[in-house]
Amino acid sequence: MKTTESKKTRNTKHQKAVLDLLKNAEKALTADEIREQLEDHINKTTVYRMLDRFVEAGKIHFVTGQNGKSFFALCKTCNEEPPQHIHNHLHFQCEVCGNVECLPNTVKVPQLPGYNIRETQLLIIGTCKRCINSTN
């Protein structure tokens, strides 16, 4: 019987495919979008379990979008290999196209005196640059 720790560190071809997909994605993806973009068919439950393990291990992060769906992303600003940290940055969701993206670290999460913040889930909702430019 395998331990939980060995499950976290296993590197199957499907896990590699999911991490590669997130690494090359220009936006955060839902589990369904990840399944659709993979060449091999992977069971939906397996994808969710994989994503949960990646989040728990600090390899990826997620944000809950306006529609209640979870969007997953690999932090491209992390210098650690593999990334092992909590993601405290802002996210943006476009009301027009629905895309969710990580905002640059130049936009800072507010600090609260007297509180120890471990993790944040902040989502800004509006219209992205692409959608604004496409309507002009």
NUFIDO-287206 format. One record per residue (C-alpha): y negated, z, x negated; chain; residue number from 0. Coordinates in nm, 3 decimals, padded with zeros to 5 digits. Each point is the difference from the previous one (the first is absolute). Last residue first. Example, Ala and Ser with C-alpha at 12.3 -4.5 7.8 and 13.67 -1.06 7.14 Angstrom:
! NUFIDO-287206
+---------+---------+---------+-------+------+
|      yy |      zz |      xx | chain | resi |
+---------+---------+---------+-------+------+
|  00.106 |  00.714 | -01.367 |     A |    1 |
|  00.344 |  00.066 |  00.137 |     A |    0 |
+---------+---------+---------+-------+------+
END
This chain:
! NUFIDO-287206
+---------+---------+---------+-------+------+
|      yy |      zz |      xx | chain | resi |
+---------+---------+---------+-------+------+
| -04.917 | -03.044 |  01.321 |     A |  135 |
|  00.311 |  00.120 |  00.188 |     A |  134 |
|  00.234 | -00.055 | -00.298 |     A |  133 |
| -00.230 |  00.197 | -00.232 |     A |  132 |
|  00.015 |  00.313 |  00.216 |     A |  131 |
|  00.379 | -00.034 |  00.029 |     A |  130 |
|  00.046 | -00.032 | -00.376 |     A |  129 |
| -00.243 |  00.285 | -00.077 |     A |  128 |
|  00.187 |  00.247 |  00.225 |     A |  127 |
| -00.121 |  00.117 |  00.342 |     A |  126 |
|  00.002 |  00.370 |  00.091 |     A |  125 |
|  00.223 |  00.307 | -00.021 |     A |  124 |
| -00.008 |  00.257 | -00.281 |     A |  123 |
|  00.325 |  00.189 | -00.047 |     A |  122 |
|  00.035 |  00.330 | -00.185 |     A |  121 |
|  00.337 |  00.157 | -00.064 |     A |  120 |
| -00.053 |  00.271 | -00.260 |     A |  119 |
|  00.229 |  00.201 | -00.225 |     A |  118 |
|  00.007 |  00.335 | -00.179 |     A |  117 |
| -00.346 |  00.127 |  00.093 |     A |  116 |
| -00.061 |  00.359 | -00.115 |     A |  115 |
| -00.282 |  00.128 |  00.218 |     A |  114 |
| -00.286 |  00.239 | -00.089 |     A |  113 |
| -00.255 | -00.277 | -00.047 |     A |  112 |
|  00.111 | -00.321 |  00.174 |     A |  111 |
|  00.003 | -00.311 | -00.216 |     A |  110 |
| -00.072 | -00.338 |  00.158 |     A |  109 |
|  00.233 | -00.291 | -00.092 |     A |  108 |
| -00.185 | -00.238 | -00.231 |     A |  107 |
| -00.077 | -00.370 |  00.039 |     A |  106 |
| -00.009 | -00.123 | -00.361 |     A |  105 |
|  00.379 |  00.038 |  00.009 |     A |  104 |
|  00.021 | -00.340 |  00.163 |     A |  103 |
|  00.115 | -00.016 |  00.363 |     A |  102 |
|  00.368 | -00.038 |  00.078 |     A |  101 |
|  00.068 | -00.269 |  00.258 |     A |  100 |
|  00.113 | -00.025 |  00.361 |     A |   99 |
|  00.002 | -00.340 |  00.170 |     A |   98 |
| -00.039 | -00.006 |  00.380 |     A |   97 |
| -00.159 | -00.346 |  00.008 |     A |   96 |
| -00.301 |  00.083 |  00.223 |     A |   95 |
| -00.026 |  00.381 | -00.001 |     A |   94 |
|  00.037 |  00.005 | -00.378 |     A |   93 |
|  00.154 |  00.318 | -00.140 |     A |   92 |
| -00.149 |  00.169 | -00.306 |     A |   91 |
|  00.160 |  00.269 | -00.214 |     A |   90 |
| -00.156 |  00.288 | -00.195 |     A |   89 |
|  00.146 |  00.172 | -00.303 |     A |   88 |
|  00.209 |  00.303 | -00.076 |     A |   87 |
|  00.346 | -00.125 | -00.089 |     A |   86 |
|  00.231 |  00.276 | -00.119 |     A |   85 |
|  00.153 | -00.068 | -00.339 |     A |   84 |
|  00.301 | -00.130 | -00.185 |     A |   83 |
| -00.066 | -00.366 | -00.079 |     A |   82 |
|  00.282 | -00.139 | -00.215 |     A |   81 |
| -00.163 | -00.058 | -00.239 |     A |   80 |
| -00.332 |  00.183 |  00.028 |     A |   79 |
| -00.325 | -00.198 | -00.007 |     A |   78 |
| -00.050 | -00.002 |  00.376 |     A |   77 |
| -00.266 | -00.243 |  00.121 |     A |   76 |
|  00.250 | -00.237 |  00.164 |     A |   75 |
|  00.135 |  00.266 |  00.236 |     A |   74 |
|  00.302 | -00.152 |  00.170 |     A |   73 |
| -00.057 | -00.037 |  00.370 |     A |   72 |
|  00.162 |  00.089 |  00.333 |     A |   71 |
| -00.151 | -00.029 |  00.349 |     A |   70 |
|  00.129 |  00.236 |  00.270 |     A |   69 |
| -00.059 | -00.110 |  00.359 |     A |   68 |
| -00.209 |  00.215 |  00.237 |     A |   67 |
| -00.218 | -00.293 |  00.115 |     A |   66 |
| -00.302 |  00.120 | -00.199 |     A |   65 |
|  00.208 |  00.012 | -00.315 |     A |   64 |
|  00.198 |  00.288 | -00.147 |     A |   63 |
| -00.027 | -00.008 | -00.376 |     A |   62 |
|  00.279 | -00.025 | -00.252 |     A |   61 |
|  00.059 |  00.060 | -00.367 |     A |   60 |
|  00.226 | -00.147 | -00.265 |     A |   59 |
|  00.188 |  00.123 | -00.309 |     A |   58 |
| -00.069 |  00.369 |  00.065 |     A |   57 |
|  00.369 |  00.093 |  00.029 |     A |   56 |
| -00.043 |  00.107 |  00.364 |     A |   55 |
| -00.180 | -00.327 |  00.080 |     A |   54 |
|  00.276 | -00.205 | -00.168 |     A |   53 |
|  00.268 |  00.200 |  00.182 |     A |   52 |
| -00.171 | -00.057 |  00.337 |     A |   51 |
| -00.032 | -00.372 | -00.078 |     A |   50 |
|  00.371 | -00.025 | -00.079 |     A |   49 |
|  00.095 |  00.185 |  00.316 |     A |   48 |
| -00.226 | -00.228 |  00.208 |     A |   47 |
|  00.150 | -00.313 | -00.161 |     A |   46 |
|  00.354 |  00.127 |  00.058 |     A |   45 |
| -00.077 |  00.067 |  00.366 |     A |   44 |
| -00.130 | -00.356 |  00.042 |     A |   43 |
|  00.320 | -00.148 | -00.150 |     A |   42 |
| -00.069 | -00.229 | -00.295 |     A |   41 |
|  00.027 | -00.378 |  00.023 |     A |   40 |
| -00.042 | -00.144 | -00.347 |     A |   39 |
| -00.307 | -00.217 | -00.068 |     A |   38 |
| -00.245 |  00.279 |  00.077 |     A |   37 |
| -00.325 | -00.095 |  00.176 |     A |   36 |
|  00.112 |  00.084 |  00.354 |     A |   35 |
|  00.139 |  00.340 | -00.103 |     A |   34 |
| -00.328 |  00.093 | -00.173 |     A |   33 |
| -00.202 | -00.109 |  00.303 |     A |   32 |
|  00.222 |  00.218 |  00.223 |     A |   31 |
| -00.044 |  00.301 | -00.230 |     A |   30 |
| -00.377 | -00.045 |  00.025 |     A |   29 |
| -00.194 | -00.142 | -00.294 |     A |   28 |
| -00.311 |  00.109 | -00.191 |     A |   27 |
| -00.206 | -00.293 | -00.126 |     A |   26 |
| -00.006 | -00.246 | -00.289 |     A |   25 |
|  00.374 |  00.037 | -00.054 |     A |   24 |
|  00.137 | -00.063 | -00.351 |     A |   23 |
|  00.099 |  00.360 | -00.077 |     A |   22 |
|  00.119 |  00.051 |  00.358 |     A |   21 |
|  00.239 | -00.296 | -00.026 |     A |   20 |
|  00.118 |  00.111 | -00.344 |     A |   19 |
|  00.068 |  00.351 |  00.136 |     A |   18 |
|  00.198 | -00.144 |  00.294 |     A |   17 |
|  00.201 | -00.236 | -00.223 |     A |   16 |
|  00.074 |  00.279 | -00.249 |     A |   15 |
|  00.127 |  00.220 |  00.281 |     A |   14 |
|  00.216 | -00.286 |  00.128 |     A |   13 |
|  00.143 | -00.067 | -00.347 |     A |   12 |
|  00.094 |  00.367 | -00.029 |     A |   11 |
| -00.185 |  00.250 | -00.215 |     A |   10 |
|  00.135 |  00.348 |  00.054 |     A |    9 |
| -00.259 |  00.267 | -00.081 |     A |    8 |
| -00.050 |  00.149 |  00.344 |     A |    7 |
|  00.369 | -00.015 |  00.093 |     A |    6 |
|  00.091 |  00.180 | -00.322 |     A |    5 |
| -00.239 |  00.282 |  00.091 |     A |    4 |
|  00.149 |  00.038 |  00.347 |     A |    3 |
|  00.339 |  00.061 | -00.158 |     A |    2 |
|  00.285 | -00.246 |  00.015 |     A |    1 |
|  00.341 |  00.097 |  00.135 |     A |    0 |
+---------+---------+---------+-------+------+
END
